[in-house]
Amino acid sequence: MSEKQINTNHHKFKHGWAGTPEYTAWFDMIARCVNPQHPSWENYGGRGIVVAAEYAESFLTFLADVAERPSAKHSLDRIDNEKGYIPGNIRWATSRQQHRNKRTNVMLTFNSETMCMEDWAKVLGLKPTTIQGRLKAGWSVEQALSTPPTHNPPRPKVFTLLTHQGKTQRLIDWAKELGIKDTTLGERLRSGWSVEQALMTPVEPRKRRHGFASTTVEKETSVLPLTKSMQSPEATASPRSP
């Protein structure tokens, strides 16, 4: 859809805003939601994002709701990325605000409040990579967000008592019984694994690299025929005459 077509279809009066950043944002908003040929169609109209009829039909109605662009660093943004360009869901936002509002952002709920990981990091004085690493290591959201940045869960001692299926014994004894290194059990527990997970998860076999592929090494015994040079002197000596 061309700019001329949009002008003809949606308003037939001069408003004096043509060519402004606000008008360009309005025009592009409609185009990416209604024109399958638009480069961004797949992420907008192609996935069901629509423009409210009152906005599509009138630039001035759109402008009255969103106001003028605050600065050159601001662009049009939807507050809830799962909803369309509808009243109450449009704002001018900086690139930093929009980055935090991406669909791919990890949203975390803690103490009945939901924010993206980057915002939690800023509020709690943690690095986003620290929170991300803790979650990947199996920590709960509460552990990842409430543990101070300079402290990690204490490393379990080999004499730490663990109870599983009604049986209680030291970590080192569980390690011997299950054939798992006590350091492996300790790291699992330190990473937030439950006792059951730590004890019952089998250890993956070690692998060695051959060329560019990583394959499990298995010992094989092959029997090769002895050549004449490899045979013992007794085997190669001619038989003595009686």
QUISUL-V599631 format. One record per residue. PHI is phi in degrees with one decimal (none if undefined). OMEGA is omega in whole degrees, 0 to 359 (NA if undefined). BURIAL is b if it has 9 or more other ideal C-beta (glycine too) atoms within 8 Angstrom, else e. Layout:
PHI:OMEGA:BURIAL  PHI:OMEGA:BURIAL
//
This chain:
none:182:e  -85.9:179:e  -63.7:179:e  -63.4:180:e  -64.3:180:e  -63.6:179:b  -61.3:182:b  -69.7:185:e  -77.4:192:e  -107.6:173:b  -160.1:185:b  -119.1:178:e  -135.7:180:e  -88.2:181:e  -117.8:177:e  82.3:182:e  -103.5:181:b  -57.1:179:e  87.7:179:e  -81.4:177:e  -58.0:180:e  -65.7:181:b  -68.1:179:b  -63.0:179:b  -64.5:178:b  -63.4:180:b  -60.4:180:b  -65.9:178:b  -57.8:181:b  -69.5:184:b  -59.1:183:b  -73.4:179:b  -101.2:183:b  -120.5:184:b  -107.7:180:b  -61.0:180:e  -86.6:181:e  -68.8:181:b  -56.1:183:e  -101.5:183:e  -54.3:184:b  -57.7:182:e  -91.6:181:e  -127.2:180:b  -57.6:181:b  -65.9:178:e  -114.7:171:e  93.7:178:e  -77.3:184:b  -121.7:176:b  -109.5:179:b  -56.9:184:b  -56.1:182:e  -65.1:177:b  -79.0:181:b  -64.8:183:b  -89.7:184:e  -147.9:176:b  -63.6:183:b  -66.2:176:e  -66.4:176:b  -58.9:182:b  -64.3:181:b  -63.5:181:e  -83.5:186:b  -96.5:180:b  69.2:180:e  -74.7:180:e  -67.0:184:b  -62.3:181:e  -160.0:179:e  -67.6:179:e  -83.7:183:e  -99.8:174:b  -140.9:184:b  -69.3:184:b  -144.7:174:b  -99.0:182:b  -64.0:176:b  -107.6:185:e  -68.2:178:e  -90.2:179:e  -110.1:183:e  -87.7:178:b  -83.3:184:b  -125.9:180:b  -52.9:179:e  87.7:182:e  -119.6:181:b  -120.2:178:b  -154.1:169:e  -92.0:183:b  -138.5:176:b  -77.8:180:e  -62.5:179:e  -65.4:178:e  -64.3:181:b  -68.7:178:b  -61.1:179:e  -72.3:184:b  -100.0:181:b  -69.3:177:e  -64.3:183:e  -81.8:180:e  -64.3:177:b  -86.6:179:e  -97.1:183:e  -121.3:178:b  -109.1:182:e  -146.0:182:b  54.6:176:e  67.3:179:e  -123.1:182:e  -113.7:176:e  -144.9:176:b  -75.9:185:b  -58.2:182:b  -64.2:179:b  -69.0:177:b  -60.9:180:b  -60.4:181:b  -66.6:181:e  -66.8:187:e  -94.7:180:e  74.4:179:e  -111.4:173:b  -84.9:177:e  -54.7:180:b  -67.0:178:e  -67.2:179:b  -63.1:180:b  -60.8:180:b  -64.5:179:e  -64.1:180:b  -65.6:178:b  -65.9:180:e  -79.3:177:e  102.1:179:e  -68.5:173:b  -74.6:179:e  -60.1:180:b  -61.8:179:e  -63.2:184:b  -62.9:184:b  -93.6:185:b  -95.3:179:e  -78.3:180:b  -56.4:184:e  -64.4:184:e  -96.3:182:e  -126.8:174:e  -121.3:177:e  -54.4:182:e  -59.4:179:e  -72.5:180:e  -60.3:178:b  -82.0:181:e  -66.2:180:b  -96.6:176:e  -61.4:180:b  -82.9:179:e  -124.0:179:b  -113.0:179:e  -144.2:180:b  52.4:176:e  79.7:182:e  -111.4:181:e  -119.3:175:e  -157.7:183:e  -69.2:179:b  -55.1:182:b  -65.1:178:b  -72.5:175:e  -61.6:181:b  -61.1:179:b  -65.6:183:e  -66.0:185:e  -95.6:180:e  72.3:179:e  -118.4:179:b  -62.0:180:e  -64.4:178:b  -68.1:177:e  -66.4:177:b  -61.3:181:b  -61.5:181:b  -67.9:178:e  -62.2:180:b  -66.5:180:b  -66.0:180:b  -82.0:177:b  103.0:178:b  -67.1:173:b  -74.2:179:e  -59.6:181:b  -63.0:179:e  -61.6:183:b  -62.0:184:b  -85.6:189:b  -98.0:179:e  -80.1:182:e  -67.4:178:e  -85.7:179:e  -69.9:180:e  -64.7:178:e  -67.8:181:e  -124.7:175:e  -115.1:181:e  -90.7:174:e  -123.2:184:e  67.3:180:e  -103.5:182:e  -104.0:178:e  -103.3:184:e  -130.1:177:e  -73.4:182:e  -87.6:177:e  -122.2:179:e  -77.0:178:e  -126.9:178:e  -111.3:180:e  -117.5:180:e  -107.6:181:e  -104.7:178:e  -68.4:180:e  -76.6:174:e  -81.2:183:e  -61.5:181:e  -72.0:182:e  -92.1:183:e  -77.0:180:e  -69.7:179:e  -58.7:181:e  -63.4:183:e  -74.5:186:e  -93.8:182:e  -70.2:179:e  -72.1:181:e  -65.7:179:e  -76.9:177:e  -76.1:182:e  -65.6:NA:e
//
